[in-house]
Amino acid sequence: MDRPAPVTEEEFKREFRRAGLPLLAEGYSASEDIFNRAAPLLGVVLVLEVLGPLNSKFSTLGNLAAVAAAVLLMVVALGVINRMRGRPFFSLPRKVGRPELAAFVIVPALLPGLISDHWGIAALTALGNLLLLLLILAVVGFGVISIIRWAMSRLLGELSRSLGLLVKAVPLLMIFSLILFLTPELWEVFSHLPDASLFLLIGLFILLGSAFLIARIPREVEDLEKGAGAGGPPLDRRQRVNVGLVLFISQSLQVLLVAFAVAIFFVIFGLLTIDGATVARWTSEPASVLLEFRLADREAQLTSELLRVAAAMASFTGLYFAISMLTDDLYRKEFLTQITDEMKETFIRRTEYLKLLGKC
């Protein structure tokens, strides 16, 4: 059943969040909309860092004194910020602004330096807290969580559509992959490849695939704004980034689903056709059997070599699929048409929302 159309400003904002586009809300404030929602996480981190001065070399009384000193320093810092904001010294903060964020980075970092004279740890603590704030800003500020939630809700539909597009776009790749999968040299290479090198290779494929997907995002956002956003005011820079993230995550989800499906296919295919003895002949070493069971009237053996080769083939197929998404105009038209149709209603809601605020 369709949800009722939003009427109030808060309902419009909720609708934008459901669509993975929270930055379409006007006046999106980092202080109110991001770090305030992250306040519980920041509080947990602060508690852990207050316990940081605990040292096995200290006596029980010394550890209690260290924690007490840490708590006192935090309370004094909070009190100073309260007085700066015109609030009582011991009041709880009502919002997380720049003074609170500065205190979150600086004050916990002082604890290991002042109490244990570990200034190297102090610098790492400050850097870690700063990186955490930047991560929160990137993930929450640009609506990554909302986008992922929206994308996951479309998971099954994306899987069936992605596999259908894969079958139409890269049939020759699948035939080539099957032939390559049965090549002894491939098994020998990946069975002897160190784990770190294998992960680096897969990471390289992921980076290349992401680069191909990102290459067309600015143009797609511009085309999408002209088509779906017609009739409303232009998007600002952060809103364009939000729309671009929706496109990027949607396409990345398709690539990941295809790669995962290909990996599962090759694992099943390998279980049906390749046993441990064959792996040993191809790799010149005994197979590392992880699991053995009866399958189709034969002993199927799940080997680490099979998993490594399947992972490599899946990452290569994912990269090829990402490239085809960039170069295949027929595919792009089909994909962008569906995304445009889904976003068109959200852009219409944005126009209604801006009219409600008197800005359109």
N, C-alpha and C positions, 0 to 999 in steps of 0.2 A: 504494500500500500504506500502511495506517495505521501511524503511529509507535507504538512501545510506550508504555504508560502510564508517566508519570514515577514514580520511586520515591524518589530522594534529593532533598534540598532544592535542590541546584543544578539538577537536572533540572526541578523545578517552576518555578524562576525562568526557565529557558530557555523553558519552555512559555509562561509569561506574556509574555515578550518576543516570541515568535512571534505571539501573539495581539494584539500591540499594547498590552498592559496590563502593562508592567514594574513599575508602582507597586503592583501587588497583592502583590509580595514584601514581607514584613515587614522592618522595620529598614532601609528604603531610605535610604542615607546619601548626602548630597551629596558628602561628601569621598571616600568609597570608590567610589561607583557612578557619579558624574558626572565630577568634575574629574580623578580618577585616569585615567579612560578618555580624557579630553581632554588629558592631559599632553603627548603628542606635538605636538598643535596649539599648545599654549601654549609649548612649547619652540621651535618654528619661529618663532613671533611674537617671542619673546625674542631669538633670533639676529638677526632682521631689525632689531629695535630697538637691539641692541648696535651694529649697523653704521650706525645712524642718524646718529651724530656725524660721519661722513665728510662733508667739505666741500671743494668744488672750490677754494675760496679758500685752503685749507690746503696746505702742502707735503706731500710723501709722508711725510716724517718726522713732520710734525704730525698727519696722519691716523692713522698707526700709533700715535702717542702717545694720540690721542683714543680709538681702539678699545681700546688697552691699559688706559686709565683706566676705560672702560666695563666691560670684563671684570673688572677689579679690584674695582670697586664691586659688581658682581653676585656675585662670589665672596665678598666680605666679608659681604654681606647674607645669602647662603646659609649661610655659616659661623655667623653670629649665630643664625639660626633653628635650625641643627643643635645649637648649644650650649644653646639654650632647650629643645630636646627631649631633651637629655642624650645626644646623639650626638657622635662625633668631628667636629671643625671642617670637615674636607674630605670628609666622607661625602656620598654622593648621597641626596636625599630619598626616603623610602620611600612616602610618601603626600602628597597635596596637601591641606593643611588651611587654616585661616584665616590663619596667619602667611605661608604660601607665597602665598596669593591676595593678601594685602595687599602683599607684596613685588612681586608681578607688576604690580600697579596703580601703586605708588609709585616703585619703583627705576628702571624704564626711563624714567619721566617726568622724573626728575632729570637724566638724561644731557644732553638738549639745553639745559637751563637752566644746569647747572654748566660744561659744556664750551664751548657756543657763546653762552650768555647769551640763549637764545631761550625765555623763560618762557611765551610764548603757545603755542609748539609743545609745551612740557612739559605745559601744562594740557590741550591736545587729546589728547596721548598718554595721559595718565591717564584722561581721559573715554572715549577709544576702548577702552582695556583693560577699563575697568569695564563698558562696554556689551557687549564681547565675552564677559565672564564671565556677564552677565545673559542674553545670547543662548544661551550654552551651557547655562545653568541651565534656561531655558525649553524649549529644543529637546530636550536630553538628559534633563533632570530630569523632564519630564512625558511622556517617551517618544514625542516627535513623530517621531523617526527610525524607531522600531519601528512606529509606527502607519502611517507612509507606506509602509514596506516591506510591511506586511500588506495595506494598501489596494492597492498596486500589483500584488500577487500575484493580486488579484481583478479586475484591470483589464478583461479581456475580458468576464467575466460581468457586471460593472457596466455596461459599454457596451451590451450587448444588452438588459439589463433596463431601463436608463435610457431608451433609445430607445423600448422598448415602452411604458413608462409615459408618455413624452412624447406618443406617438401617441394613447394613450387619454385623457390629461389635457388636452391643449391642441390639438386638431385645428383649432379655429377660429383659434388663434394662427398656425398655419402658413399657413392660407389668407390671413389678414390680412397676414402677413409677405411672402408672395409678391406680393400686390397692392402693398404698400408698396415692395417692392424695385424694382418697375417704375415708380415714380413719379419723374419728372424732378426735382421739387423736392428729394427726398431726396438724389439724386446731387449736385445743385448745392450743398446745404448741406455735405455731408461732403467734397466735393472742394476746397472753399474753406476748410475748417476747418484751422487750424494743427495741426501734429503734436502739440504740447504739449497743446492743447485736446482733441484726440481721445483722447490717452492719459488725460487727466484725466477725460473723460466715461466712458471704459471703467472707470477706477478707481472712479468714483462708483457705477457699476452693481455692481461687485464688492463695494464696501463695503455698499451697500444689501442686496445678496443675502446677504452674510455676516451682517448684522444680523438679517435675517429668519430665517436658519438658527439663529443663536445664541439667538433669543428663546424657542424651545421646548426648548432643550437641558436646562436644570435639571429641568423636569417629566419629560422623557423618561428622564433618568438615574434619577430617583426611581421611575418606573414600571418601568424595567428592573431596578433593584435589588430591588423587591418581587417581580417575576415570576421573573427568572432567578437572582437571588441568594438566594432563599428557602432557609432552612436553615443559612445561614452568618451570621457576625457582620456588623453594618453596616459599610459602607465609611467610611473617614475622608475628610476634605476633599480631600486630594491625590488619593486614589484615585477620588473622584467626578469630579475634574477630568480625570483620565486617561480615565475612561469617557466623559465628555462630549467629549473631544477625538476619541476613536474615532468617536463619532456624528457630530461636526461634520465631520471629515475625510472620512468615508464619504459624507456627503451632499454636501459640497463637490466631491468627486471626481465624483459623478454629475452635478452642475451643470456642471462644467468639461468633462466628456466630451460632454454634450449641446451645450454652446456650441461646442465644437470641431467636432462633427459638423455642426452647423448652418452654421458658417463654411465648411466644406469643401463642403457642399451648394450654398451660394449662389455660391461661386467656380466650381464646375462649371456651375451653372445660368447664371451670367453668361457663361462662356466659350461656352456653346452658343447664347445668345440675344442678347448685347449686344456689338457690336464697337466699335472706336475711334471710328468716325464717329458712332455713336449717342451715345456718351459725350460727344463734342465738342458735339453739338446740345444735350444736356441740361445741360451745365455751362458752355456758351458759351466754352470754352477747348479747345485741342487736347488730346487724351488723352495721358497719360504711359504709353506702351506699354513694359512691362518684358520681355515675351516674346511671340513670334508663331510660330504653328505651325499645321499642317493638322489639323483635327478635324472629323469627320463631313462631309467634302466641302466644308469652308469654312475660311477663314482665321480661326482663333481668336486673340484678342489678350488677353493678361493685362495689365491696366492697374493702376496704383496706385490709381485711383479705385475699381475693383472690389474690391480688397483692403480699402480703407478702409470701403466700404459693407458688405461682408461681415462685417468685424470689428464694426461698430456693430450690425448686425442680430443677430449671434451673442451679443453682450453683453446686448442687450435681451431676447433669448429666454432666456438664462441667468437673468436677473433674474426674468422671468415664471415660469420653472420653479421657482426657489427659493421664490417666493411660493406657488405651487401646492403645494409640499412642506409649507408651513406651514398652508395652509387646507384642503387636500383630505384628509378623514378616511380615505377609501378608500385613497389612496396611502400615507398614514402607516401605516395598519394593515399594508399589504403590506410596506412597507419595514422597519418595526420588528419585524414577525414574523420576517423573515429574520435581522435583526441579533440579536434575542433568541435565536433558535435557535443562532446561531453563538457567542454569548457564554455560553449556558447551560452548555456543557461547561467553559468556562474558569472559571465560578463554582463548578462542582462540583469542579474541580481545586483551586480556592482552599480549599474546605472540607477536602479531603483533605490539602492542604498545611498548613493550620492544625492539623489533628489530628496530623500528623507532628511539628509543633513543640510540641504540647501546649497550644495556645491555643484549642481549640474542643472 
